[in-house]
Amino acid sequence: MKIVVAPDKFKGSLSAQEVCNAIEEGIHKFNASIEVIKHPLADGGEGTLDILQNYFTLKTVSIIVQNPIFNKIEANYMVSSNTAYIEMCNASGLKLLKNHEQNCCFTSTFGTGELIADALKKGFKNIVLFIGGSATNDAGIGMASALGYEFYNAKNKLIKPIGINLINIDKIKNTNLLFDLSAINFTVVCDVKNVLFGKKGAAYMYGIQKGASFKYLEVLDNGLKNISEKINSFLNVDISKIEGGGASGGLGAGAVAFLNAKLKPGIEFVLEQTNFKSQLQKGIDFIITGEGSTDKQTLEGKVVKGISDVCNNKKIPFSIITGVIKDKEILQEKLNPKIISSIMELGVTVEDAMQNAYKYVSSLSFEQIKSIKKANV
């Protein structure tokens, strides 16, 4: 029997590689002769570069940039022979701020722009930008400012590129860019499908978790509408309805407008880059995937959804191991797994589940394979 193990990380508990190891341990505890092919994955958000390093050689570049509140920090990106891979969260991520510093009204993607500028200065013509885990809601105007775009208010004064100032933008200038748009190939990888503004846009969906108080969500949303209108007027690009445009506080839409970037679903990009489908040419009998929390948002393009699409298309049976499960009936219907197993369904505490995730994942994989073999799947 051949089994491919292809999970995402369990955030806060296990890396994707550790999840693979735990699942393999459970499988081999049941039957050591089962062949296990481990293929750790990510969905294009935070941590994706850690996964890609498992599959091809990347060199790390470190520079000093400004973090989301304009303090200087060291941030990294990675390069191959002709491509720079940049995770925006390394310069503009929520993880970089203390709790009291988190408020996307006043944060910026400027540091992300500085990473891009450095890659361009070093001669890279292909830039892959991974967006996820942001502290921002600035529609990418910070990033754009670091690359030479200028944003003015009605009094013709240059504005500070933060979320709360989107509403004040009256004019955009692009006459002093640091790069030739036509000479660079930008790809933006994102893990959500939200549009830029509206009730399912960047501000209303993610503003609270980035520190904005409820009373400012309408202001932020109106700012996103305003920058959309101004981009349409000055740059002749319509970003109002782009799927994924609301990713990372509107950086998805901003990248399309300011970089002429192509948006690509995260899991699709990672499956392609890690050559996942080549694993399926080896007579695979079963696939096990998983993630830390599985719910309706999984259907929007997370790793588990990507694996389910491949499995259903190839008619390969699969199962899911997760930390927390919600919306189980909907997921069973939409994804069509043979089994969904959750650590929290074992009746353990959250603290226990987090601290002992490896043990529980291993145990669940053992039980899954036992059940699958019994049912002759």
C-alpha positions, 0 to 999 in steps of 0.5 A: 500500500502507498500513502501520500501524506500532504498536510499544512502546518498546525499553527502554533503546534506543529510544522507541516513536516512535523505533521507528516512525521506524526502521521507516518509514525501512526501509519507505521505503528499499524503496519510498518510495510506501508510505503509513506511519501511525505509531501508537506504543503502550505497555502501561499500564506505565512510560512510558504517559503519554509515549505518551498525550501524542502523542494529546491535551493533558495538563498536568504537575503537580509536587509534593514526595512521598516516594520508596519509602524515604521520602526527599523528591523531586519527582514529576509527574502529568498532568491533562486537564480532568477527569482526573488521570493518575498513573504510580506509578513516578514516586513509587514506582518502582524507577528512583528508587533506587540498587542498594543501596537496592532492597529491596521488604521496606522500600519503600512506595507512600506517595508514590503515595498523595500524588500521588493525594491532591494530585489529589483536593485539586485537585478531580479526580473521575476518577483513572487510575493506571498501575502498573508499574516499582514498587520495592514489595511492600506491596499498596498499604498505603503509598498507602492510608496517605497517603489516611487508612487506618490499619494496626495490629498486634496490640498496637494500634500503627500500623505503617510501611506497608512490605512486610515489615510486611504480615505484622504487620497485625491491624486496618485502620481507614478512619474518617479517609479524605481522600476519599469513595469513592463520589464518585471514579472510580478506574481502574487500568491494569496490564500483568500478570495475576498474582494477589496471592500464591502462586507466581505472585503478586507476591512470588515473581514479582517480589521478587528483581528488586526487591532482596529476597533469596530467604529473604524471599520466603516472608515477603513472600508470607505478608504478602500473604496476611495483608493479603488476609485482613484486607481481607476481614475489615475492608473486606469485599472479596475480593482473593485471586484478582483477575487483575492483583492482583499488579501492582506488588507487589500495588498492583493488588489494593490499589487495588481494596480501598482505592480501589474501583478498576476494573482495566483491561488496559494495552494495551486501555486505550491502544488505546482512548485512542489511538483505534487502531481508527480507523486500521483504517478506512482500507484498511490492508494490513499492520501492523508491531508490536514491542517490545524483548524478546519471549517468553512474557510477551508473551502476558500482555498486552503491546503485541504481544499486543494488536496480534495480537488486533486483527489476527487479529480484523480479518484484517489480516496483521502482523509483529513486530520485536523486539530479543530473541526467545525461545519463538519457536515458541510465539509464532508459534503463539499470535500468528500473525504473518507474520514475527518478526524479531529484532536478536539473530538477526543475530549482533550483540552485546548492546552493539551491538544496544542502541547501534545499535538504530535502524539494525537496526530499520530494516534488519529492516523493509526485509527484512520488507517485501521478503519480504512483497511478494515473497510477495504478502501 
